[in-house]
Amino acid sequence: MASSAVNFKLQAESNLLRRGALQFVKKNKTIQTPGCMTYTLRGSVPHLIKDNLSLLPIEIVQISLEQFLEQRDPSSLKYPHGIHKYVNLEEALIYCDVRDPLRLSPISFNTDKYLSVETHGGVRQVTPDNWAEAMSVYRPDVVASMADTITDMEAKTKRIKKSVDRSLRWLDENLKKSKELEIPVFAPVMGHTDVEERARSAKETAERDVQGFIVNVLGLDKNQLNKHVKASTDNLPTDKPRIAYGLASPESILLGVANGIDLFDGTYAYKVTEKGRAISFKFGEELKDIAGSTEQPKTINLWDSQLAHTFEPLDTTCGCEACSRPHTKAYIHHLLNAHEMLAPLLLMSHNVYQLEKFMASIRKSIQDQRFEQDMDAFMKYYSHKKEVNGMEDHEDEVDDQSLGVHLKKKRTLLL
């Protein structure tokens, strides 16, 4: 049965803090928690290819079904060898959900019969039968059941209750197929902005034979996140893992860990890469070695022209491909200016590596029973303002002979 396909063991637990291991029996692989999944776009880790991935600590990747449905008759559903081989990620564990956890875009309404999704080919409707067909072909290592996610932040209680009831009905239908396929199911805990509905959803979902839970707080007021996460996790069993959507930033990850979340969507690495930034924050023992200060940036803006003559790696203690060769800040700054594909490749490689290092530091902090102190030190040391896109207000520093790049700022070339 699917229930034997994954085992979750808590290795340390104090209050709501959890340190555990999620074992996938068929693949003989174990994920240490708290941890991050690796985000993908259409089955590909953005900017990276398989050769790059082999150098990174990637164990479980997240794919979104909606990104494969751009055609009414998707090619991926005709491929007979499963999703692992289709996306060339045969060594990784694959977690499949219907929607992309990075976005909460308003689209056409859902009904009791189908879930509306956004694709490159327009809006599509996914029914429980469509879901079952996709899972039969894809055979992921773990799958999320269909969820009636609300995109309206001002939704009324009646709509929220309908969302909970509809998601439970879909869960019951999805579970029938998943048991046939022996694929573990993680079930969404709904409730949106209603604490009572979050509690009801959690309790009723926990009564089903599922192997894990998904707590979705995408788009919600950040000042209310703690309340909403707690309303869900307080009503879930402790012996099964929980994934969170909408807790992507390091501050949000720490909040999630403090409220018993085990896995995160890992979209932060992609978000900061798209802004031309490199993760530079530390946690736990590594942060203790840094001289005390406040309001320090968590990331490095590689679009910053002041880095044009900074010939040092992004992080001298980092073992990623970008830092270990090393590629200097000045060189990556130049690559961004020249719009070279190598720039986001190096940044994404570094950011995925650093995000996993951050999670490893959190796990050690929990084991050493220092998490509260380490979290407090992190919040005091770093600035928590939103990282801006470094390309905004930027002017390319290239000459007019550069192919395919428009000159934005004239400069004198000294011969």
C-alpha positions in Angstrom: 0.0 0.0 0.0 1.0 3.6 -0.4 1.2 4.1 3.3 4.3 1.8 3.4 6.0 3.7 0.6 7.1 6.5 2.9 8.1 6.5 6.6 8.5 9.6 8.7 10.5 9.4 11.9 10.9 12.2 14.4 14.5 12.3 15.7 14.1 15.3 17.9 11.0 17.2 19.1 10.7 20.1 21.5 7.4 22.1 21.7 6.5 22.6 18.1 10.1 22.2 16.8 10.7 19.0 14.8 13.8 17.3 13.5 13.0 14.3 11.4 13.7 12.0 8.5 11.4 11.2 5.6 12.3 7.8 4.1 11.1 6.7 0.6 11.2 3.0 0.8 11.0 2.1 -2.9 13.9 4.4 -3.8 15.8 3.7 -0.6 16.3 7.4 -0.1 15.9 9.6 3.0 15.2 13.3 3.2 16.3 15.1 6.4 13.9 17.6 7.8 13.4 20.5 8.1 14.4 20.8 4.5 13.6 22.4 1.1 12.4 20.9 -2.1 14.0 22.2 -5.3 11.7 24.3 -7.4 11.3 23.6 -11.1 9.7 25.3 -14.1 8.1 22.8 -16.5 10.2 20.0 -15.0 13.5 21.9 -15.2 15.4 23.6 -12.4 15.6 27.1 -13.8 18.9 28.0 -15.5 20.5 24.6 -14.8 21.0 21.4 -16.7 21.7 17.9 -15.4 25.4 18.3 -15.3 25.0 21.3 -12.9 22.5 19.5 -10.8 24.9 16.6 -10.1 27.1 19.1 -8.3 24.3 20.3 -6.0 22.7 18.8 -2.9 19.4 18.2 -4.7 17.3 15.3 -3.4 13.7 16.1 -4.0 12.3 18.3 -6.7 8.8 19.8 -7.1 6.9 19.8 -10.4 3.6 21.4 -11.3 1.1 19.6 -13.5 -0.3 22.8 -14.8 3.0 23.6 -16.5 2.7 20.4 -18.7 -0.9 21.1 -19.9 -0.2 23.8 -22.5 -1.8 21.6 -25.1 -5.1 19.8 -24.8 -3.4 16.6 -25.6 0.0 17.0 -23.7 3.0 15.1 -25.0 4.0 14.2 -21.5 0.9 12.0 -21.1 2.0 10.0 -24.2 5.4 9.3 -22.8 5.4 5.7 -21.5 8.5 5.8 -19.2 7.3 8.1 -16.4 8.0 11.7 -15.4 11.5 11.0 -14.0 12.8 10.0 -17.4 10.7 12.6 -19.3 12.3 15.5 -17.4 15.8 13.8 -17.1 15.7 13.7 -13.3 15.9 9.9 -12.8 18.1 10.2 -9.7 15.9 12.7 -7.9 12.7 12.1 -5.9 9.8 13.9 -7.6 6.9 15.6 -5.7 4.0 16.6 -8.0 1.2 19.1 -7.3 -1.3 20.5 -9.7 -0.5 24.2 -9.3 2.7 26.1 -9.0 3.6 27.0 -5.4 5.3 30.2 -6.5 2.2 31.9 -7.9 -1.2 32.6 -6.6 -2.6 34.1 -9.8 -6.4 34.7 -10.1 -7.8 32.6 -12.8 -11.2 31.2 -13.8 -13.3 29.9 -11.0 -13.3 26.3 -9.8 -16.4 24.0 -9.7 -17.2 20.7 -8.0 -16.3 19.0 -11.3 -12.9 20.6 -12.1 -10.0 22.8 -11.0 -9.0 25.7 -13.2 -5.2 26.0 -13.9 -3.1 28.5 -15.8 -0.9 27.2 -18.7 1.1 28.6 -21.5 -1.8 27.6 -23.8 -4.5 29.3 -21.7 -6.8 28.2 -18.9 -7.4 24.5 -18.6 -9.7 22.5 -16.4 -8.4 19.5 -14.4 -10.9 16.9 -13.3 -10.2 14.1 -10.9 -10.1 11.8 -13.9 -7.5 14.0 -15.6 -5.5 13.9 -12.3 -5.7 10.1 -12.2 -4.6 9.8 -15.8 -1.6 12.1 -15.2 -0.5 10.2 -12.1 -0.9 6.9 -13.9 1.6 8.0 -16.6 3.9 10.2 -14.5 4.3 7.9 -11.4 5.9 10.5 -9.2 7.4 9.5 -5.8 4.7 11.6 -3.9 1.7 13.5 -5.1 -0.5 16.3 -3.8 -4.2 15.8 -4.1 -6.3 18.5 -5.8 -7.1 21.6 -3.9 -9.7 24.4 -4.3 -7.2 27.2 -3.5 -8.7 30.7 -3.0 -7.0 33.6 -4.7 -9.3 36.3 -3.4 -7.9 37.7 -0.2 -11.3 39.1 0.8 -13.1 35.8 0.4 -16.2 35.4 2.6 -16.7 32.5 5.1 -19.2 30.8 2.7 -16.6 30.6 0.0 -13.9 29.4 2.4 -16.2 26.6 3.7 -16.9 25.5 0.1 -13.2 25.4 -0.6 -12.6 23.1 2.4 -15.5 20.8 1.5 -14.6 20.6 -2.2 -11.0 19.8 -1.4 -12.0 17.0 0.9 -14.3 15.5 -1.8 -11.4 15.7 -4.3 -9.1 14.2 -1.8 -11.4 11.2 -1.4 -11.5 10.7 -5.2 -7.8 11.1 -5.6 -7.0 8.6 -2.8 -8.8 5.8 -4.6 -6.5 6.1 -7.6 -3.4 6.7 -5.6 -4.0 3.5 -3.6 -4.2 1.6 -6.9 -0.9 3.1 -8.1 0.7 2.9 -4.6 1.8 6.5 -4.7 1.9 8.4 -1.4 -0.5 11.3 -1.1 0.1 14.6 0.7 -3.2 16.4 1.3 -3.8 20.1 1.3 -5.1 21.7 4.5 -7.4 24.5 3.5 -9.1 27.3 5.4 -7.6 30.4 3.8 -8.0 33.4 6.3 -10.5 31.6 8.6 -8.8 30.1 11.6 -11.8 27.9 12.5 -12.0 26.6 8.9 -8.3 25.9 9.0 -8.8 23.8 12.2 -11.8 22.0 10.6 -9.9 21.2 7.4 -6.9 19.9 9.3 -9.0 17.6 11.6 -11.1 16.2 8.7 -8.0 15.8 6.4 -6.1 14.0 9.2 -8.9 11.4 9.4 -8.0 10.2 5.8 -5.3 7.7 5.0 -2.7 10.2 3.7 1.0 10.2 4.2 1.5 14.0 4.7 -0.1 17.4 4.7 0.3 20.7 2.8 -0.3 24.0 4.7 -0.9 26.8 2.2 -0.5 30.4 3.3 0.3 31.9 -0.1 -0.6 35.5 -0.4 -1.8 35.9 3.2 -0.9 38.9 5.4 2.6 38.3 6.7 1.6 39.6 10.1 -1.1 36.9 10.3 1.1 34.0 9.0 1.9 32.7 12.5 -1.7 32.5 13.5 -2.8 30.7 10.3 0.1 28.2 10.3 -0.5 27.4 13.9 -4.3 26.9 13.4 -3.4 24.2 10.8 -0.4 22.5 12.5 -2.1 22.4 16.0 -4.7 20.1 14.5 -2.5 17.7 12.6 -0.9 14.5 13.9 2.7 14.7 14.8 3.8 11.5 13.1 3.3 12.7 9.5 5.3 15.3 7.6 4.0 18.8 6.7 4.9 20.9 3.6 4.3 24.7 3.5 3.5 26.9 0.5 4.0 30.6 1.0 6.8 30.4 3.5 9.7 30.8 1.1 11.9 33.6 2.5 14.4 32.7 5.3 12.3 34.6 7.9 9.2 32.7 6.8 11.1 29.4 6.8 12.2 30.0 10.4 8.6 30.9 11.3 7.4 27.7 9.7 10.0 25.6 11.5 9.0 27.2 14.8 5.4 26.0 14.1 6.2 22.4 13.1 6.7 22.6 9.4 9.0 19.9 7.9 9.4 20.8 4.2 9.3 24.1 2.3 8.8 24.9 -1.4 12.3 26.1 -2.1 11.2 28.9 -4.4 13.4 31.5 -2.7 16.6 30.4 -4.5 14.8 31.1 -7.8 13.3 34.4 -6.7 16.6 35.9 -5.7 18.4 34.6 -8.8 15.9 36.4 -11.0 16.8 39.6 -9.2 20.5 39.1 -9.8 21.2 38.4 -6.2 23.3 35.9 -4.3 22.4 34.5 -0.9 24.9 35.5 1.8 23.1 34.9 5.1 24.3 32.5 7.8 22.5 30.8 10.6 23.4 29.1 13.9 27.1 28.4 14.6 28.2 30.2 11.4 26.5 33.4 12.4 28.0 33.3 15.9 31.4 33.6 14.4 30.5 36.9 12.7 31.0 40.2 14.6 27.8 41.6 16.0 25.9 44.1 13.9 22.4 44.9 12.7 20.4 45.5 9.4 22.9 43.5 7.4 21.7 42.5 3.9 20.8 38.8 3.4 21.9 38.8 -0.3 24.4 40.4 -2.6 23.2 42.5 -5.5 25.4 41.5 -8.4 24.0 44.3 -10.5 25.8 46.8 -8.2 28.4 48.6 -10.3 30.6 48.9 -7.1 31.4 45.1 -7.6 32.9 45.7 -11.0 36.4 45.5 -9.4 35.7 43.1 -6.6 37.8 40.1 -7.4 36.7 37.7 -4.7 34.1 34.8 -4.7 30.5 35.3 -3.6 31.4 33.4 -0.4 34.8 32.0 0.5 33.2 29.3 2.7 30.8 28.1 0.0 31.4 24.8 -1.9 29.2 25.5 -4.9 30.5 25.6 -8.4 30.3 29.4 -8.6 32.4 29.9 -5.5 34.8 26.9 -5.5 36.4 27.5 -9.0 36.1 30.5 -8.2 34.0 32.9 -10.3 34.5 36.4 -8.8 31.8 39.0 -8.0 33.3 41.2 -10.7 33.0 38.5 -13.3 29.4 37.6 -12.5 28.6 41.4 -12.5 30.1 41.5 -16.0 28.1 38.5 -17.1 24.8 40.2 -15.9 25.7 43.3 -17.8 26.5 41.3 -20.9 23.2 39.4 -20.5 25.1 36.1 -20.6 23.2 32.9 -19.7 26.2 31.9 -17.5 25.2 34.6 -14.9 21.9 33.2 -13.7 23.4 29.7 -14.0 26.1 30.6 -11.5 23.7 32.5 -9.3 21.1 29.7 -9.2 23.8 27.1 -8.5 25.0 29.2 -5.6 21.6 30.0 -4.2 20.3 26.4 -4.3 23.5 25.3 -2.5 23.2 28.0 0.1 19.5 27.4 0.8 20.3 23.7 1.6 23.2 24.9 3.8 20.8 27.1 5.6 18.4 24.2 6.2 21.3 22.0 7.4 22.2 24.7 9.9 18.6 24.8 11.1 18.6 21.0 11.6 21.8 21.2 13.7 20.4 24.1 15.7 17.3 22.0 16.6 19.5 19.1 17.6 21.7 21.3 19.8 18.5 22.8 21.3 19.6 26.3 20.3 17.0 27.1 17.7 15.2 29.9 19.6 18.5 31.7 20.4 19.8 31.2 16.9 16.6 32.5 15.3 16.6 35.5 17.6 20.3 36.2 16.6 19.3 35.9 12.9 16.4 38.3 13.2 18.6 40.9 15.0 21.6 40.6 12.7 19.9 40.9 9.2 17.7 43.4 7.5 14.3 42.0 6.7 13.3 44.5 4.0 12.2 42.9 0.7 15.2 42.4 -1.6 14.8 44.6 -4.7 15.4 43.6 -8.3 19.0 44.7 -8.9 18.3 45.3 -12.6 15.8 48.1 -11.8 17.3 51.5 -12.8 20.3 49.7 -14.2 22.1 50.9 -17.3 24.1 48.4 -19.4 27.8 49.1 -19.4 28.5 47.7 -22.9 29.9 49.2 -26.1 27.9 49.7 -29.2 29.6 46.8 -30.9 28.1 44.2 -28.6 25.8 42.0 -30.7 22.1 42.0 -29.8 22.5 44.4 -26.8 21.2 47.9 -27.0 23.4 50.7 -25.8 21.8 52.5 -22.9 24.7 54.6 -21.7 27.5 56.0 -23.8 31.0 55.7 -22.5 34.4 56.6 -23.7 36.7 53.7 -24.5 40.3 54.4 -23.6 42.8 52.9 -26.1 
